[in-house]
Amino acid sequence: MTTTLPEAAVEAAARPRRFGAWYIAEHQLRGMKAYGWTIVAGSVGNPLLYLLGIGLGLAAFLDQPIASGADGLVDYVWFVAPALLATAAVTVAMDEFTFVIMAGFKWRRIFWGMNASPIAPQQVAAGLVISVVLRMLFTCTIYYLLILAFGAVGDPLTGALMPLVGVLGGLAFGLPLMAFSAGLTEDKGQFALVNRFIFTPLFLFSGTFFPLATLPTWLQWIGWISPIWHASEIGRTLSYGSPPGAWPVGWHLVVLVVLAVVGWFMARRVFVRRLRAG
């Protein structure tokens, strides 16, 4: 004798299969409420400290302009602001794509519970990414509003796209990191190594505070592979235009999109492999 599920049960399973990624995103966003004030304080406090320190501090010690745009020399704070915004998105990726992923697989094991429902493994991964994108967008938007308040944007109209560029830069860094984190079974200090030997060098040597061309040639390659540099250069173009001889914006976009797409497929593959293996 065969039995059939009641229509209500079928419908209850159909909705998670259709909107599973959004359910996961909602769960993650609700979880972020536990440290919501930290997110808000960091989103407001970090740009304020950086912009005050650079706009009123470091810039006062520079006796000549160091950066230029399409129309000539620009203020130092104009040059630094897009890089700081891009770095903020990458910092969010460091927060959300490391220990959060490890916790979901090992410490809290909530990913296994999600996988026991009608939600598919790839939807779990997609929902995590959606929630992080929303946090990145919030952080980058706050950053941009403060940059506007400091008068550190050449063209506010085109500069309004900078938060989206920051999110793309954050994904270009964060999705490969997500794939790496999802593949770990033990915490042996790997995330500390990523922070010290990958994130920090990318932040310092990506043309963040001075043009990349001013670095020694043997260090410039770090910027070429850095999502922070590519996102910063796009942001600077949106703000005050590219100087002569700069990389075309299209190339910067290609690098960021390729890193994000490859990272997504790697992360999705690891999630599916681990969760289906049980």
N, C-alpha and C positions, 0 to 999 in steps of 0.2 A: 504494500500500500504506500502510495506517495502522498506527501503532504506539501502544502503550499503555504508560503508566508502570508499573513494578512496584508492587505493593501497598505495599512498604516505603517507596518514595519518596512515594507518595500520603499515607501516614500521617505521614511526616516533615514534609510540607508542611502537613498538617491541624492538627497540634499548634500550630505558630506562629500559624496563622490564628485558632485558638481562644484561645490563651493569650499572644498576642504582646505585649500590654501588660505582662504580668507578667515576660516575658523581658527587656523593655527596662528595667523597674524593677530587676530583679536586676542587670543590667549597670551601671546607674547607681549602685546601692548598692555594688557591688564597686569602682567607680571612686572612690567617696567614701572608701574605706579608705585611699587615698593621702594624704588629709588628715584621717584619722579623729581623730588626737590634737588637731588644731585644732578640730574639731567638739566633742569632749568638753571641752577646755579652755575654749572659748567658752561652752558650755552651762552649765558650773559656775562659771567665773570671772566672767563678766559679771553674773549675778544676785548673786553674793557681793559684788562691788564696789559695785553699785548699792544693794543692801539695806543694806550696812554704811555707805555714804556717806549714804544718806537716813535710815535708822533711827537711826544713832548720830551723824550729822553734821548734815545740813540740818534734821531734825526738832527738834534741840536749840535752834535759833535761832528757831523759831516760837513766839511767845508766846501764840497762841490757835489753837484748832482751825479748820481751813479746810473740812472736809468733813463731811457728815452722811449717815446712812442712814435706814432705816425706823424705827429706834429712837432716833434722835438723833445726836449728834456721834460721830465715829469718829477713831481715831488716824490721823495723817498717813501712816504706812507702810501702813496698810490701804488707804488711798485710792490710793496710787501703785502698789502691787504688781500689781493686775490690768493696769494700763496697761503696765508694764514687761514683763509676760508676753506681752501682745499684740504689743508692739514686737519682742520676740525672734522671734516667728513671721514678722513682716514682714521682719526682717533676714535670715532664712533665705531668704525669697523673693527679696530683693535679691541674695543670693549665687548662688542656683541658677537664676534665670530671666533672667539677663543674659548674662554672658560664657560660661556653659555652653551656652546656646542658640546664641550666635554661633559658638562653637567647633564645635558639631555641624554647622552649615551651612557654615562658611567655612574655619576653620583646620584642624580635624581631619577634617571632612567625614564623620563617622561616621554621620550621619543618612542619607546617600546609600547607605552600605553596608547599613544596616538596611532601607532601602526596596528594595534589590535582592533581599532575601529575601522569603519569603511574607508577612512582616509588613506590614500596611497603614500608610499615613502617620498615620491617626488613632490607631492603636495606639502608634506612636512617641510621639506627643504625650501619650497617656494614661499610658504607662509613665513618662515623665518626671514627670508630675504625681504619680503614685503614690509614686515615690521621694522627691520633695520633701515630700509629706504625711507620710511616715514620719519624715523628718528633723525636720520641724516638731513632730511629736508627741513625739519623743524630747526635743527641746530644751524644749518647753513642760512636759513632765512633770517634767524635772529642775528647771525653774524653780519649778513648783508645790511640789515637795517641799522646796525651800529656803525658799519663802515660808512653808510650814507650820512649818519649823524656826525661823523668825524670829517665829512667832506672829502673822503678818500676814494671817490669814484669820479672818473672823468666824464663819463656819459651814463647817467643814472638809468636811462631807458634801456640801452643794450646791456648795461651792467646788471639789470634785473634777472638776466639769465644765469648769472654766476652761481646761485644756489643749485641749479640743475647740473651745471658743470661740476660743482663740488660733489654732488651725489654720484655722478658718473665716475669721478676720480676715486671716491670711496669704494664703489663697487669693483673698480679695476684692481684695487688693492685687496679688498675684503673677500671677494668670491674665491680667488685662489687660496686665501688664508682659511676660509670656511672649509674648502676641500681638504686642506692639510689637517685642520682640527678634527674633522669628522673621521679621518683615518687613524687617529691616535686612540690607543686603548689604555695607556697609562700616562699619568702626568709626571714627567721626569724633568720639569723645568724648561720644556720646549718653548713655552710662551714667553718666558723671560728672555730666552735667547733670541726669539723673533723680535721682541721689543728692543733689545740692546743692539743686535747686529743687523737688523733689517729696517725696522721702522725708524730708529734714531738716525742712522746714516742717510736714509732717504730724506728725512726732514732737514738735516743739516747741509747735505750736498746736492740739493735739487734746485739750486738757484732761488732758495727761499728768501734770503736776506741780501744777496748780491747776485748779479747776473751770472748765469752758469759759465759764460765764457771767461769770467775772471778767475775761475778755479784752474789749478794745474790740469793739463791735458789728461793725465793719468787718473784724475778724479771725475772728469766730466761724464764718463760713461755711466756713472751712477744716476745722473740726471736723465740721461737718455732712456733708461729703462724704468724710471720712477713715475708712477701715476701722479705724484704730487707735482712734479715739474710740468708734465703735459697739461694737467688741469690748471695749474697756475698760469701757464702761457696762454691758454684759451681765455682765462679770466682777465688777464691783462689786456688781451686784444679787445675783449668786450668793453673793458673800462676805458682805455685810452688809445687803443690801436697798436699794431705791431710795428716795431722799429724796422728799418731796412735790413735785409739779410736774415730775418727771423724765419723759423720753420713755418710753412703754411698751416693754418688752423686745421685744415683737413687731415694732415698727417698726425697731428696731436689727437684728433678725434679717433682716427683709425687705431692708433695704439691703445687708447683707453677702451674702445669697444672690443677689440680683439682680446685684451686681457680679461675684461668682464665676461665675455661670451665663453671663452675657454675655461675660465674659473667656474662659471655656472655649470657647464657640462661636466666638469670634473667633480664638483660638489654633489651634483645630482646623482652621478654614478656611484659615488661612495655611499650616499644615503641609501640608495636602492639596494646596493650590495649588502650593507651591514644589516639593514632592517629586514630584508627578505631572508637573510641567512639565519635570523633568529638569535 
